[in-house]
């Protein structure tokens, strides 16, 4: 966000509106495929988060494409680009 503070990017009105709409319309984590319980609140690891498909730290826009994810799945993905390949789960490959 040019000229803005990194810590304030999730308080932007347009971002909050987009995230809240996603929360109302999506109940499946795009990373693991599991159900997101709408009654769980942060910081519960299975609570809802809005995941930036292209991480902001990698040049994505804060208002870019968002997908629903569990907090734990989104944290594990960190700032890696793109989406997992079909059938691939996040985390280590042993």
N, C-alpha and C positions, 0 to 999 in steps of 0.2 A: 504494500500500500504506500504509494509515493507520498512522502511528507507526513505520513501518519505513524503512530506508534504501533509496533507489532502487538503489544499486549491488548490493544483496543480493537483489534480486527474482528473479534467475535461479538462485539457489542454494536456493530454497524446495523442500523435498522433494516436494510434490505437483506442482510445475511440472516438476521434473526427471523424475519418473515419467511424466508426460503427454508430455513431449518425447521421452523414450527410447522410449515405445511408438509414437509417431508415426514416429520414425526406423526402427523395425523394420517398420512396416506401409506406409510410403509411399516410393516411389522416383521420383516425378515432381514437378517444381517446379510449384506451382499458378500461378505468375506467368508463366513462359515456356513451360511444357509440356515442358521438356527433362528427360532422365533425370538423376537425382542418383546419382553414383557413391558407394557406401557406403564405399569404401576411402580416399576423400579426406578429409583432416582439416583443421580450421581451422588457419591462415587462408586456405587455398586458396579462390579465388573461386567455384569450383563445388562446394564442400563443402556438406553439409546444414546448414540452420538451421531453427528453428521460428519461423514468422512469425505474429504476432498479427493476426488478421483485423481487429479493432478495436484500433488502437495504444493501448498503456497511456498514452501521453502525451496521448491524445485521450479519455480516460475509460474505456477498456477495462480489463478485469480481467486481471491477470497469469495467472490460471487460466482465462481465457476461451478462445474457440475458437482453435486453432492449426492452421496448414497448413504442409506441407513446402515449402521453398523453397531455391534456391541462395543462398549467402551474398551473391553479387554482386547478384542480383535483389532480395533483401530489403533490401540497402543502398540500392539505387537507388530503391526504393519509399519509403524513409524512413518518415515517419509519416503518410502520406496514408491517409485512410479508405477502407474498402471494398475490393472486388476489381476488377481491370480488367474492362471490358466484354468481351463475347464477341469474340474476334478482335483485341482491342486488346493491344498490348505495352506494357510499362513504358518509361519514358524519354521523351525529347522527341518532340513531334509537329512535324514540319518542314513 
